Amino acid sequence: MENANLYNKTGSLKFIPLSSKITTDFFSEKKKPSEQTLPEILFLTTYPPRECGIATYSEDLIKALRNQFVYSFDIQICALESKKEKHTYKNKDVKYILDTSDAQSYKDLAEKINADNNIKVVLLQHEFGLFSEGETHFLEFVSNVNKPIVFVFHTVLPRPDEVFKQKVQHLLDHASGIIVMTNGASEILSRDYVVEGAKISVIPHGTHLVPHLDKDDLKEKYGLQNRKVLSTFGLLSSGKSIETTLEALPKIIKTSPEVLFLIIGKTHPTVALNEGEIYREFLQEKIISLNLQNHVKFINKYLPLDELLEYLQLTDVYLFTSKDPNQAVSGTFAYALSCGCPVVSTPIPHAVEFLAGDTGLLFDFGNSNELAECVNRLLFDVQLKRNIISNGLHKITCTAWENSAVAHAQFLQKVSENQIELHYRNPEINLDHIKKMTTDFGMLQFSILNQPDINSGYTIDDNARAMIAMCQHYKMTQDPSDLKYIKIYLDFIAYCERPDNQFLNYVDYNKNFTSQNAEVNLEDSTGRAIWALGYLISLSHIIPEELTNKAESIFERTFECSKNTHSTRSMAFIIKGLYYYNRTVENENAIELTKILADRLVQMYRHESSPGWEWFESYLTYANSVLPEALLCAYTMTDDLKYKIIAKESMDFLMAKTFTDDAIKVVSNRSWEIKGQKTEVYGEQPIDVAYTIITLRKFHDIFKHKDYLEKMEMAFNWFLGNNHLQQIIYNPCTGGCFDGLEETNVNLNQGAESTVSYLMARLMSYKYFGNENNIYHRRKTKAFRMQEL
């Protein structure tokens, strides 16, 4: 096999010293490789067009797994049916059909699974009613399958009798892994059954990220303006106990006559098959008897997802009234929380767990008076409602389908004994949030969730980075609409320029410079502005002349003040600006200034570095990677080897500090890292991850070593869930990026710094990994290496 010496015995890429002769030719491709065979995960589940909660759950999970990973696994489906319920499947991924009421169907499926060497894991969505017609044959099937089986238990019943316990215990004994959706379900398994704790993974029911549209606009869209909307949704059956809400409505309407209760969803197909519309007719009669015709509306259909999420976003209070105390989890409840609905619920385990800590209100099963009191509290106590919505969003967002996919994939990888390799897929580029954060004057600094906060004003830091990101995007796409934003950011930089050729940083929404400018060192902001101007100038062959001329004029006025700069990061940013400027403009002053600043960095390095601390300062703070990158830029401009040597030494030190074997963990913004002192390990910012990616790309460009690309991939995957919380930092729904990763949570606000940082990182790495067209990514996969053999 060609290049076989690049792999160790485990099949992973070896570390090759930089002196080895490896070039980007290794990643080049003259012809597309033939179709790869990836390890297969077989889902046993109900599946659309069957209308049931588990079918929808599986469809959402499978979609999320495919969106989140590339060149990692193949997903196939075995659809569950019965003699009473048959379907025609258009999805080509439905590989098998299991008739759960037919003994031979179980035997045939077990034989097919066992004979297929490519199936690495069987993931079985379990609900007791699904297998009730062939219970004995199902238990035999589980015994006969010789592949790892992971059971996803949608219901876990406590305190089982001996007969029931034996049946469940049979499944647990044959399981290689068990997934439940609440901590309470995990505790029941450990307490009431015999199961190893290491087998269990708690992965909450997935939810959809939503853009949080304006509630009044949505009400107008659906003809519900001037109404306070209560809602519930899901396939209708008597177990929903909708009558509890109907009986509470007179007390609610007495104080809020504008209330309208939406009952969203068609009758459950199985219920309709066995009972017809008896329950809906019962509810309609009750509505008439209580004189609620003007306060209740049925939406009697199975809504498309987008429409459902809009109904939930316009809802003022969501009601969950299930009367089954053993219902472990509800997807409807989770979706409502993710849409920003304050929730009033019966105390099913899922609700008790998620609504604790001022996240919602609970009432007892069937108690209409308690339900009415809860609703009235939320309708009239504005602060309580706001707190509950905020707490609910912060609690439920971590259960987004993207995070669920990461958790499932990592658990399945473990169960398969690492026969599955995980490679994250890069999301599509989405500029929506950047454009939303940008006014005609500049990019606003902060947002509350994904809503721009005009009170935060503007900074040159954010606008400089935004200009670089939009220039990157324009370079890649030549999209003329980008030029509007590039001009806005350039004009903002010009607005902040001072006669001494430094730049002020803080501007309020009314375009006034704030007192913060007198309280901070402006050298770093000046450096970032110079970097941005230099980058724009480097694209003068594609950017309109009026913009590049303006940038050049401002840039050249900064030469004199730059000589007096001594702030470490400011010098580094200025060198980067000079590097890009020098690509287009021949100017001896640029080379001379680069040497002055680079020599100062070299002097700092020689003064502060020591064995085990090869760094420019006695501490690591923010934007650390910019320092070695700047010296590498200085080397390319001057050919002075001392810059290259120190760049590599310092970068090697920084990588050892910030990378584990398979992930990045940047320096905490809580206390930084002081030489010789123990430091905080939590408090990671998107900007530091982005700067690291940008620097790694520069080091790869110079040294042509794949180790830098591997670390780029690790670092970028931090945004996609490869971090200590296994949660996404980039929000693909809005195009925004969450503001930080803390010890136990993600900061859900999506400000300018984090959002632009993500985009810069995304645009810097698109050539190398994260989609089907990247040969580097394909060559990393075990399937490709086996194919080459």
C-alpha positions in Angstrom: 0.0 0.0 0.0 1.3 3.4 -1.0 2.2 5.6 2.0 1.7 2.6 4.3 4.4 4.0 6.6 2.1 6.9 7.5 -0.1 4.6 9.7 0.6 2.9 13.0 -0.8 -0.5 14.0 -4.1 0.9 15.2 -4.7 2.4 11.7 -4.4 6.0 12.9 -2.1 8.5 11.3 1.4 8.6 12.8 3.1 11.8 13.9 5.8 12.6 11.4 8.6 15.0 12.4 8.5 18.3 10.5 11.8 17.4 8.9 10.1 14.6 7.0 9.3 15.3 3.5 5.5 15.4 3.3 3.8 17.8 1.1 0.2 18.6 0.2 0.7 16.1 -2.7 -0.4 13.5 -0.2 -3.8 15.2 -0.1 -4.1 15.8 -3.8 -6.5 13.7 -5.9 -6.4 13.0 -9.6 -9.5 10.8 -9.7 -12.3 10.3 -7.3 -12.1 7.0 -5.3 -14.7 4.4 -5.7 -17.6 4.1 -3.4 -16.5 3.4 0.2 -18.1 0.8 2.5 -18.7 2.4 5.8 -19.7 0.6 9.0 -23.4 0.2 9.3 -25.8 1.1 12.1 -29.2 -0.7 11.7 -32.1 1.2 13.3 -35.1 -1.1 14.3 -37.9 1.4 14.7 -41.3 2.6 13.4 -40.7 5.0 10.6 -42.6 7.6 8.5 -45.0 7.5 6.8 -46.2 5.7 10.0 -47.5 8.5 12.3 -46.3 7.9 15.8 -44.0 9.6 18.2 -41.2 7.0 17.9 -41.3 7.2 14.1 -40.8 11.0 14.3 -38.2 10.6 16.9 -36.1 8.2 14.8 -36.5 10.3 11.7 -35.2 13.4 13.5 -32.3 11.5 15.1 -31.2 9.9 11.9 -31.3 13.2 10.1 -29.2 14.8 12.9 -26.7 12.0 12.8 -26.3 12.4 9.0 -26.0 16.2 9.3 -23.5 16.0 12.1 -21.1 13.4 10.7 -19.4 12.6 7.4 -17.5 9.5 6.3 -18.2 7.9 9.7 -21.1 5.4 9.3 -24.0 4.3 7.1 -27.5 4.2 8.6 -30.0 1.7 7.5 -33.6 1.2 8.8 -35.6 -1.9 9.6 -39.2 -0.5 9.8 -41.5 -2.1 12.4 -45.0 -3.1 11.2 -47.8 -5.4 12.2 -50.6 -7.2 10.4 -52.9 -4.3 11.3 -50.6 -1.6 10.2 -48.6 -1.7 6.9 -46.9 1.1 5.0 -45.2 1.9 1.7 -41.8 3.4 2.3 -40.3 5.8 -0.2 -37.1 6.2 1.8 -34.4 4.1 0.1 -32.7 3.5 3.5 -35.5 1.2 4.7 -33.5 -2.0 4.2 -35.8 -4.4 6.0 -39.3 -4.7 7.4 -40.1 -6.6 10.6 -43.7 -7.7 11.0 -43.9 -7.7 14.8 -46.9 -10.0 14.8 -45.2 -12.7 12.7 -42.8 -15.3 14.2 -41.0 -16.1 10.9 -40.3 -12.4 10.3 -38.3 -12.3 13.5 -36.3 -15.4 12.5 -35.6 -14.1 9.0 -34.4 -10.7 10.3 -32.0 -12.3 12.8 -30.5 -14.4 10.1 -30.0 -11.4 7.8 -28.4 -9.3 10.6 -26.0 -12.0 11.6 -25.0 -12.7 8.0 -24.2 -9.0 7.3 -20.6 -8.4 8.3 -21.0 -4.7 7.8 -23.6 -4.2 10.5 -21.6 -3.1 13.6 -24.5 -2.1 15.9 -28.2 -2.7 16.0 -30.1 0.3 17.6 -33.6 -0.8 18.7 -36.2 1.8 19.7 -38.2 0.1 22.4 -41.8 0.7 23.5 -43.7 -2.1 25.1 -46.7 -1.8 22.9 -44.7 -2.2 19.7 -43.9 -5.9 20.3 -47.1 -6.9 22.2 -48.4 -9.1 19.4 -45.3 -11.2 19.2 -43.7 -10.8 22.6 -42.2 -14.3 22.9 -40.8 -14.2 19.3 -39.3 -10.8 20.1 -37.5 -12.1 23.1 -36.2 -15.0 21.0 -35.0 -12.6 18.3 -33.0 -10.6 20.9 -31.3 -13.9 22.0 -30.6 -14.9 18.4 -28.9 -11.7 17.1 -25.2 -12.0 17.5 -24.4 -8.3 16.9 -24.2 -5.6 19.6 -27.7 -4.4 20.4 -28.4 -1.0 22.0 -31.9 -0.6 23.4 -33.5 2.9 23.5 -36.1 2.6 26.2 -38.9 5.2 25.7 -40.6 3.9 28.8 -39.1 2.4 31.9 -41.7 1.0 34.4 -40.9 1.1 38.1 -41.6 -1.6 40.6 -42.3 -4.4 38.1 -44.0 -7.7 39.1 -41.9 -10.8 38.7 -43.2 -11.9 35.3 -42.8 -8.4 33.8 -39.4 -8.0 35.3 -38.1 -11.3 33.8 -39.1 -10.1 30.3 -37.3 -6.7 30.7 -34.4 -8.4 32.4 -34.0 -10.6 29.3 -33.5 -7.5 27.2 -31.1 -5.9 29.6 -29.0 -9.1 29.8 -28.6 -9.2 26.0 -28.0 -5.4 25.6 -24.5 -4.1 24.8 -25.8 -0.7 25.6 -28.9 1.0 27.0 -30.1 4.5 26.3 -32.7 6.2 28.4 -33.9 9.9 28.3 -34.0 10.9 31.9 -31.9 10.4 35.0 -35.0 9.1 36.7 -35.3 6.3 34.2 -31.6 5.4 34.7 -32.2 5.3 38.5 -35.2 2.9 38.0 -33.1 0.5 35.9 -30.4 0.5 38.6 -32.8 0.2 41.5 -35.6 -2.2 40.2 -33.7 -4.3 37.7 -30.2 -5.9 37.4 -28.0 -3.9 35.0 -24.5 -2.6 35.0 -24.3 1.1 35.3 -21.6 1.3 32.6 -24.1 0.0 30.0 -26.5 3.0 30.6 -26.3 6.3 28.8 -28.7 9.1 29.6 -29.4 11.0 26.3 -32.4 13.4 26.7 -35.1 13.4 24.0 -33.9 15.7 21.2 -35.3 19.1 20.4 -35.2 21.4 17.5 -33.3 24.7 17.6 -35.6 27.5 16.5 -34.9 31.1 15.4 -37.3 32.6 18.1 -39.4 34.6 15.7 -41.5 37.6 16.9 -44.6 36.3 18.7 -46.9 39.1 17.5 -45.8 38.6 13.9 -46.6 34.9 14.1 -50.0 35.5 15.7 -50.9 37.8 12.9 -49.8 35.2 10.3 -52.2 32.6 11.8 -55.0 35.0 12.5 -54.6 34.9 16.3 -53.7 38.5 16.9 -55.0 40.0 20.2 -55.4 36.5 21.7 -53.5 34.9 24.6 -52.8 31.5 23.2 -52.7 28.3 25.3 -51.8 25.2 23.3 -51.1 21.5 23.4 -50.1 19.2 20.6 -49.6 15.6 19.7 -51.5 12.6 18.3 -54.9 12.7 20.1 -56.0 10.0 22.5 -57.7 9.8 25.8 -54.4 9.5 27.6 -53.7 13.2 26.8 -56.5 14.2 29.2 -57.4 17.3 27.2 -60.7 17.5 29.2 -58.6 18.6 32.2 -57.8 21.8 30.4 -61.3 22.3 29.1 -62.6 22.1 32.7 -60.0 24.7 33.8 -60.8 27.2 31.0 -63.9 28.9 32.6 -61.7 29.9 35.6 -59.0 31.2 33.2 -61.3 33.0 30.9 -62.9 34.8 33.8 -59.8 36.9 34.2 -58.4 36.6 30.7 -61.4 36.6 28.2 -59.0 36.8 25.2 -57.6 33.3 25.9 -57.7 30.8 23.1 -56.8 27.1 23.6 -55.3 25.3 20.5 -55.6 21.5 20.4 -53.0 20.7 17.7 -52.9 17.3 16.1 -55.0 14.6 14.5 -56.3 11.5 16.3 -53.6 8.8 16.8 -53.9 6.4 13.8 -54.1 3.3 16.0 -56.8 4.9 18.1 -58.7 6.0 15.0 -58.4 2.4 13.7 -59.8 0.8 16.9 -62.1 3.5 18.3 -62.7 6.0 15.5 -63.2 9.7 16.6 -64.9 8.9 19.9 -62.5 10.9 22.0 -62.5 14.0 19.8 -66.3 13.9 19.7 -66.4 13.7 23.5 -64.2 16.8 23.7 -66.4 18.7 21.3 -69.5 17.9 23.4 -67.7 19.2 26.5 -66.7 22.4 24.7 -70.4 23.1 23.9 -71.6 22.1 27.4 -69.0 24.6 29.0 -69.8 27.3 26.4 -66.2 27.4 25.2 -66.8 27.6 21.4 -65.0 30.9 21.2 -62.1 29.8 23.3 -61.1 26.5 21.8 -59.8 25.6 18.3 -59.0 22.2 16.9 -56.1 22.0 14.4 -57.0 18.6 13.2 -54.0 17.6 11.1 -50.5 16.2 11.3 -48.6 19.5 11.0 -45.3 19.8 9.1 -42.5 20.5 11.4 -41.9 24.2 10.4 -45.6 25.0 11.0 -45.7 23.2 14.3 -42.7 25.1 15.6 -44.3 28.4 14.6 -47.5 27.5 16.5 -45.4 26.7 19.5 -43.4 30.0 19.2 -46.6 32.0 19.2 -47.9 30.1 22.3 -48.1 32.1 25.5 -48.5 29.0 27.8 -48.0 25.4 26.8 -50.1 22.7 28.6 -49.1 19.1 29.1 -51.9 17.2 30.8 -51.0 13.5 30.4 -52.7 11.3 33.1 -50.1 8.5 32.9 -47.7 8.8 35.9 -45.4 6.3 34.2 -44.9 8.2 31.0 -41.2 8.6 31.2 -40.7 11.2 28.5 -42.6 13.4 26.0 -41.2 14.8 22.8 -44.1 17.3 22.7 -43.1 18.7 26.1 -39.4 19.0 24.9 -40.4 20.8 21.7 -42.5 23.3 23.6 -39.6 24.2 25.9 -37.2 24.7 23.0 -39.6 27.1 21.4 -39.6 29.3 24.5 -42.9 28.2 25.9 -43.5 28.5 29.6 -44.8 25.0 30.4 -47.5 23.8 32.8 -47.4 20.1 33.2 -48.6 17.1 35.1 -45.7 15.5 37.2 -44.5 12.8 34.7 -40.8 12.0 35.4 -39.6 14.0 32.4 -41.5 17.1 33.6 -40.4 16.7 37.2 -36.7 16.5 36.1 -36.8 19.4 33.6 -39.1 21.8 35.3 -37.2 21.8 38.6 -35.6 25.1 39.5 -38.1 27.7 38.2 -38.2 26.2 34.8 -42.0 25.5 34.7 -45.0 24.8 36.9 -46.5 21.4 37.9 -50.0 20.5 38.8 -51.5 17.2 39.9 -53.0 14.7 37.5 -56.6 15.6 36.5 -56.7 18.7 38.8 -58.3 21.4 36.8 -58.3 24.0 39.6 -54.5 23.7 40.0 -54.1 23.9 36.3 -56.1 27.1 36.1 -54.1 28.7 39.0 -50.8 27.9 37.2 -52.0 29.4 33.9 -53.3 32.5 35.6 -50.0 33.0 37.4 -48.1 32.9 34.2 -50.5 35.2 32.3 -50.3 37.9 35.0 -46.8 37.6 36.6 -44.6 38.9 33.7 -41.3 38.5 35.6 -42.1 34.9 36.6 -43.0 34.1 33.0 -39.7 35.7 31.7 -37.6 33.7 34.3 -39.3 30.5 33.4 -38.8 31.0 29.7 -35.1 31.9 30.1 -34.5 29.0 32.5 -36.3 26.6 30.2 -34.3 27.6 27.2 -31.0 27.3 29.0 -32.0 23.9 30.3 -33.5 22.4 27.1 -31.1 23.8 24.4 -28.4 21.3 25.4 -30.8 18.6 24.2 -30.9 19.9 20.6 -30.9 17.1 18.0 -27.3 18.1 17.1 -26.2 17.4 20.7 -28.3 14.2 20.7 -26.5 13.0 17.6 -23.1 13.6 19.1 -24.0 11.7 22.2 -25.5 8.8 20.3 -22.6 8.6 17.9 -20.0 8.6 20.7 -22.0 5.9 22.6 -22.4 3.7 19.5 -18.7 4.1 18.8 -17.9 2.8 22.3 -20.4 -0.1 21.9 -18.9 -1.1 18.6 -15.5 -1.2 20.3 -14.2 1.6 18.0 -15.2 -0.1 14.8 -16.8 3.3 14.0 -14.6 6.3 13.4 -16.3 9.7 13.9 -15.6 12.7 11.5 -17.8 15.8 12.0 -19.5 17.3 9.0 -19.1 21.1 8.5 -22.5 22.9 8.5 -23.5 24.9 5.5 -22.2 28.5 5.7 -25.0 30.8 7.0 -24.6 34.5 7.2 -28.1 35.3 8.5 -27.0 36.2 12.0 -24.1 38.3 11.0 -26.4 40.3 8.7 -29.0 40.5 11.5 -26.4 41.9 13.9 -25.3 44.6 11.3 -27.0 48.0 11.1 -26.2 50.6 8.4 -23.5 51.8 10.8 -21.7 48.7 11.9 -22.0 45.3 13.7 -23.5 45.4 17.1 -21.5 44.0 19.9 -23.9 41.6 21.8 -27.2 39.8 21.5 -29.7 38.4 23.9 -30.0 34.8 22.6 -30.2 35.6 18.9 -31.8 39.0 19.2 -29.4 41.9 18.6 -28.9 44.1 21.7 -28.8 47.7 20.5 -27.8 48.9 24.0 -24.5 47.1 23.7 -23.3 49.5 20.9 -20.4 48.7 18.6 -16.7 48.0 18.8 -13.9 48.3 16.2 -12.7 44.9 17.4 -15.9 43.2 16.1 -16.2 45.3 13.0 -12.5 44.6 12.0 -13.0 40.9 12.4 -16.3 41.1 10.6 -14.7 42.8 7.7 -12.0 40.1 7.5 -14.7 37.4 7.6 -16.8 39.0 4.9 -13.7 39.5 2.7 -12.9 35.8 3.2 -16.4 34.9 2.1 -16.3 37.2 -0.9 -13.0 35.7 -1.9 -14.5 32.2 -1.8 -17.9 33.0 -3.4 -17.6 36.4 -5.3 -21.1 37.1 -3.9 -21.7 40.8 -4.7 -24.1 41.2 -1.7 -21.0 40.8 0.5 -19.6 44.1 -0.7 -22.4 46.0 1.1 -21.2 44.6 4.5 -17.5 45.0 3.7 -18.2 48.7 3.0 -20.2 49.1 6.3 -17.3 47.6 8.3 -14.7 49.7 6.5 -16.6 52.9 7.0 -16.9 52.0 10.7 -13.1 51.6 11.0 -12.6 54.9 9.3 -15.1 56.5 11.7 -13.0 55.3 14.6 -9.6 56.6 13.3 -8.0 59.4 15.4 -5.6 62.1 14.4 -2.7 60.2 16.2 -3.5 57.3 13.8 -4.8 55.1 16.6 -8.4 53.9 16.7 -11.0 54.3 19.3 -12.9 51.0 20.1 -16.3 51.7 21.7 -19.2 53.5 20.1 -22.7 53.6 21.4 -25.9 53.0 19.3 -26.2 56.8 18.8 -22.7 56.9 17.2 -21.1 58.5 20.3 -17.7 57.4 21.5 -18.1 56.1 25.1 -16.0 56.6 28.3 -14.8 53.0 28.0 -12.2 54.2 25.5 -10.4 56.1 28.2 -10.3 53.1 30.5 -8.6 50.5 28.2 -5.4 50.1 26.2 -6.4 50.9 22.6 -3.2 49.4 21.1 -4.8 46.0 20.7 -7.9 47.4 18.9 -5.6 49.5 16.7 -3.7 46.3 15.8 -6.9 44.5 14.9 -8.0 47.4 12.7 -4.6 47.3 10.9 -4.9 43.6 10.4 -8.3 44.0 8.8 -7.2 46.8 6.6 -4.2 44.8 5.4 -6.4 41.8 4.6 -8.8 43.9 2.5 -5.9 45.5 0.6 -4.5 42.0 -0.2 -7.7 41.3 -2.2 -7.4 44.4 -4.3 -7.6 42.2 -7.4 -11.2 41.4 -6.7 -12.4 44.1 -4.3 -13.7 47.4 -5.9 -11.1 50.0 -6.2 -13.0 52.6 -4.1 -12.8 50.3 -1.1 -9.2 49.3 -1.5 -8.1 52.9 -2.0 -9.8 53.9 1.2 -8.3 51.1 3.1 -4.9 51.8 1.7 -5.1 55.5 2.7 -6.0 54.6 6.3 -3.4 51.8 6.5 -0.5 54.0 5.4 -1.4 56.7 8.0 -0.8 54.1 10.7 2.9 53.4 9.9 4.2 56.1 12.3 2.1 55.2 15.3 2.8 51.5 14.8 6.5 52.0 15.5 5.6 53.1 19.0 3.5 50.0 19.7 4.8 47.7 22.5 1.7 45.7 23.4 2.4 42.1 22.5 -0.8 41.2 20.7 -1.0 44.6 19.0 2.4 44.1 17.5 1.3 40.6 16.3 -1.9 41.9 14.7 0.0 44.8 13.0 2.5 42.3 11.6 -0.3 40.3 10.2 -1.8 43.4 8.6 1.6 44.3 7.1 2.0 40.7 5.8 -1.3 41.0 3.8 -0.6 44.6 2.7 2.8 43.5 1.4 1.2 40.9 -0.8 -0.2 43.7 -3.0 1.8 46.9 -2.2 5.5 47.1 -2.6 6.6 49.4 0.3 9.9 49.3 2.0 8.4 50.9 5.1 6.2 47.8 5.5 9.3 45.5 5.6 11.2 47.8 8.0 8.2 48.1 10.4 7.7 44.3 10.3 11.4 43.8 11.4 11.1 46.4 14.2 8.0 44.7 15.6 9.1 41.1 15.0 12.5 41.9 16.7 10.6 43.2 19.8 8.6 39.9 19.9 11.9 37.9 19.6 13.4 40.0 22.4 10.4 39.3 24.6 10.6 35.5 23.8 14.3 35.4 24.7 13.7 37.2 27.9 10.8 35.1 29.1 11.3 31.7 27.7 12.9 28.8 29.6 12.9 25.0 29.3 9.3 23.9 29.5 8.0 27.5 29.0 8.8 28.5 25.4 6.7 31.6 25.4 6.9 35.4 25.0 5.3 36.2 28.4 5.1 34.6 31.8 1.5 33.9 31.2 -1.0 32.7 28.6 -4.0 34.9 28.0 -6.2 35.4 25.0 -5.3 35.2 21.2 -2.2 33.4 22.1 -1.7 31.7 18.7 -1.4 35.1 17.0 2.1 35.6 18.4 3.8 32.6 16.7 1.7 33.2 13.6 3.0 36.8 13.4 6.6 35.7 13.5 5.9 33.2 10.8 4.4 36.0 8.7 7.6 38.0 9.4 9.7 35.1 8.2 7.9 34.9 4.9 8.4 38.7 4.4 12.1 38.8 5.4 13.5 35.3 5.1 15.0 35.8 8.6 15.3 32.2 10.0 15.2 33.3 13.7 11.6 34.3 13.2 10.7 30.8 11.8 12.6 29.0 14.5 10.9 30.9 17.4 7.5 30.7 15.7 7.8 26.9 15.6 9.2 26.6 19.1 6.5 28.8 20.6 3.7 27.1 18.6 4.8 23.6 19.6 4.6 24.8 23.3 1.2 26.3 22.8 -0.2 23.2 21.1 1.1 21.0 23.9 -0.8 23.3 26.3 -4.1 23.4 24.4 -4.5 20.0 22.7 -5.2 16.6 24.1 -5.0 13.5 21.9 -8.3 14.2 20.2 -9.6 17.7 21.2 -8.7 21.3 21.9 -9.1 23.0 25.2 -8.0 26.7 25.1 -6.8 28.7 28.0 -9.6 29.7 30.4 -10.8 33.3 30.3 -11.5 33.2 34.0 -7.9 33.5 35.2 -5.6 32.9 32.3 -2.6 30.6 32.9 0.3 32.0 34.9 3.7 30.3 34.6 4.2 27.9 37.5 0.7 28.2 38.9 -2.4 26.0 38.7 -5.0 27.5 36.4 -8.8 27.2 35.8 -9.7 24.7 33.1 -13.2 25.9 32.2 -14.2 29.1 30.4 -13.4 28.6 26.7 -14.1 31.3 24.1 -14.9 30.8 20.4 -12.4 33.5 19.5 -9.4 31.7 20.9 -10.4 28.5 19.1 -10.8 30.5 15.8 -7.4 32.2 16.2 -5.8 28.8 16.8 -7.4 27.4 13.6 -6.2 30.5 11.6 -2.7 30.0 12.9 -2.6 26.3 12.2 -3.6 27.0 8.6 -0.7 29.4 8.3 1.7 26.8 9.8 0.5 24.2 7.4 0.9 26.6 4.5 4.6 27.1 5.4 5.7 23.7 6.8 3.4 21.5 4.7 2.8 19.1 7.6 -0.4 17.2 8.0 -0.2 17.3 11.8 -1.4 20.9 11.6 -4.4 19.9 9.5 -5.3 17.2 12.0 -5.2 19.8 14.8 -7.2 22.2 12.7 -9.9 19.5 12.4 -9.8 18.8 16.1 -10.1 22.5 16.9 -12.9 23.2 14.4 -14.8 20.2 15.8 -14.9 22.0 19.1 -17.6 24.2 17.5 -19.5 21.0 16.4 -19.6 19.2 19.8 -16.1 17.8 20.3 -15.7 19.5 23.7 -16.0 18.5 27.3 -19.8 19.0 27.3 -20.3 17.3 24.0 -22.5 20.2 22.9 -22.5 22.3 19.8 -21.2 25.9 20.1 -22.3 26.9 16.6 -26.0 27.2 16.1 -26.9 26.0 12.6 -30.5 27.2 12.9 -29.6 30.9 13.3 -26.1 31.0 11.8 -24.9 32.5 15.2 -22.3 31.1 17.5 -22.9 30.7 21.3 -20.7 33.0 23.4 -18.8 30.5 25.4 -18.3 27.1 26.9 -18.4 26.9 30.7 -18.0 24.0 33.1 -21.6 22.9 33.0 -23.3 24.9 30.4 -23.0 26.8 27.1 -23.7 30.6 27.1 -26.6 30.8 24.7 -26.2 34.4 23.7 -24.9 34.8 20.1 -22.8 38.0 20.0 -20.6 39.4 17.3 -17.3 38.2 18.5 -18.3 34.5 18.7 -20.3 34.5 15.5 -17.7 36.2 13.4 -15.0 34.0 15.0 -16.8 30.9 13.9 -17.2 32.1 10.4 -13.5 33.0 10.1 -12.7 29.4 11.3 -15.2 27.9 9.0 -13.9 29.7 5.9 -10.3 29.0 6.9 -10.8 25.2 7.0 -13.4 24.4 4.3 -10.8 22.9 1.8 -9.5 20.2 4.1 -12.2 18.4 6.0 -15.8 18.2 6.9 -17.5 17.3 3.6 -17.5 14.6 1.0 -15.2 16.5 -1.4 -12.2 16.6 1.0 -9.6 14.0 0.0 -7.7 14.6 3.2 -10.8 13.6 5.1 -11.4 10.5 3.0 -7.8 9.4 3.4 -8.1 9.6 7.1 -11.0 7.1 7.3 -10.4 3.4 7.9 -12.7 2.5 5.1 -10.6 4.4 2.6 -7.3 2.9 3.9 -8.8 -0.6 3.6 -9.9 0.1 0.1 -6.3 1.2 -0.8 -5.0 -2.2 0.5 
